[in-house]
Amino acid sequence: MPTFPTAQRLLATALFAAAAAAHAGTVTVYTALEEDEIKDYVAAAKKDLPDVDVKVLRLSTGDLGARILAEAANPQHDVIWGWALTNMLDPRVTALLAPYTPKGADQLKAADKAADGKWFATTGYMAAFCVNTEVLKAKNLPMPTSWKDLTNPVYKGEVVMPNPVSSGTGYLQIAALLQSKGSSEGWAFLKSLDGNVAQYIKSGSRPCKAARAGEFAIGTSLAFAAMQSVEEGFPVKMVIPTDGAGYELEASGLMAKAKNPADAKRFLDWTLSPAATGLYVKYKEIVTLPGAPQSKAAKAAGLPADLSKLLYPMDFAQSAKDRDTVLATWQKNIGR
């Protein structure tokens, strides 16, 4: 073994120490969770993990996938947190993950975690319509109850939807319709629905915000956005479509090339903690951890405590397998 002068040994030691310090205590997290909830979760995590600096990059579901794949050779993050399970199941993504079973994962049902330990899901979201009751009244429009209702010509130009290419909410909506109706009938239906759609918006929550502001009568969005709008006093009614309320789980996992795997694991452990669960119900209509109470906002908006009869039984593996083909077809025939 070669020997080095004392000064060189000290410099090498200092450089190694500096490199270690750059990663120790810092966890970089990529997520598609909404901005408001991220702030709450991270603030709570810092109280429980005061020695861990949690740095978060938030992107929409589709944009986050593009970022992760672009960095595949040299990932810049330690953790994927709260990202659509459909996207997480992309084989190119799962190849980047390391098996890890966080503390508390034994509470989750088998369907809410990977058999190989590469992901788990503590929360989820479901499709819902945000209907502006004042706009309906002013324009003498009927209250819709289903996706089929939205194809009624009376709603032409009054419907806004999330763009499925960028929005996980947008993709789950069309995936559920295609799975429930079959490919041929499903695409014909989406083309018919497109005739009434004024805009496709990048975010899953923004169609609801556009509707509650009175810009449009109906925004197809997610239930939480509707619940929040009702709670904040907007003239919004939440409608769960009777013919296919698709949903999505939000998955988390550890990167195989995490620069700080020890603290990344501590953070993932925290996401299943009672402190985290207590916050999830503030923002989520679906919480997979047992014992999570229904929020006041959910009750006020009329969301049933038992969602099992409302949710379309999504095949997430199929959604993941079909995603590229579905989005390419949508872009070709509908996208604008």
Stockholm file with secondary structure:
# STOCKHOLM 1.0

chainA/1-336         MPTFPTAQRLLATALFAAAAAAHAGTVTVYTALEEDEIKDYVAAAKKDLPDVDVKVLRLSTGDLGARILAEAANPQHDVIWGWALTNMLDPRVTALLAPYTPKGADQLKAADKAADGKWFATTGYMAAFCVNTEVLKAKNLPMPTSWKDLTNPVYKGEVVMPNPVSSGTGYLQIAALLQSKGSSEGWAFLKSLDGNVAQYIKSGSRPCKAARAGEFAIGTSLAFAAMQSVEEGFPVKMVIPTDGAGYELEASGLMAKAKNPADAKRFLDWTLSPAATGLYVKYKEIVTLPGAPQSKAAKAAGLPADLSKLLYPMDFAQSAKDRDTVLATWQKNIGR
#=GR chainA/1-336 SS CCCCCHHHHHHHHHHHHHHHHHHTTEEEEEECSCHHHHHHHHHHHHHHCTTCEEEEEECCHHHHHHHHHHTTTSCCCSEEEEEEHHHHTCHHHHTTEECCCCTTGGGSCGGGBCTTSSCEEEEEEEEEEEEEHHHHHHHTCCCCCSTGGGGSGGGTTCEEEECTTTCHHHHHHHHHHHHHHCHHHHHHHHHHHHTTEEEEESSSSHHHHHHHTTSSSEEEEEHHHHHHHHHTTCSEEEECCTTCBCEEEEEEEEETTCSSHHHHHHHHHHTTSHHHHHHHHHHCSEECSTTCCCCHHHHHHTCCSCCTTTBCCCCHHHHHHHHHHHHHHHHHHTCC
#=GC SS_cons         CCCCCHHHHHHHHHHHHHHHHHHTTEEEEEECSCHHHHHHHHHHHHHHCTTCEEEEEECCHHHHHHHHHHTTTSCCCSEEEEEEHHHHTCHHHHTTEECCCCTTGGGSCGGGBCTTSSCEEEEEEEEEEEEEHHHHHHHTCCCCCSTGGGGSGGGTTCEEEECTTTCHHHHHHHHHHHHHHCHHHHHHHHHHHHTTEEEEESSSSHHHHHHHTTSSSEEEEEHHHHHHHHHTTCSEEEECCTTCBCEEEEEEEEETTCSSHHHHHHHHHHTTSHHHHHHHHHHCSEECSTTCCCCHHHHHHTCCSCCTTTBCCCCHHHHHHHHHHHHHHHHHHTCC
//
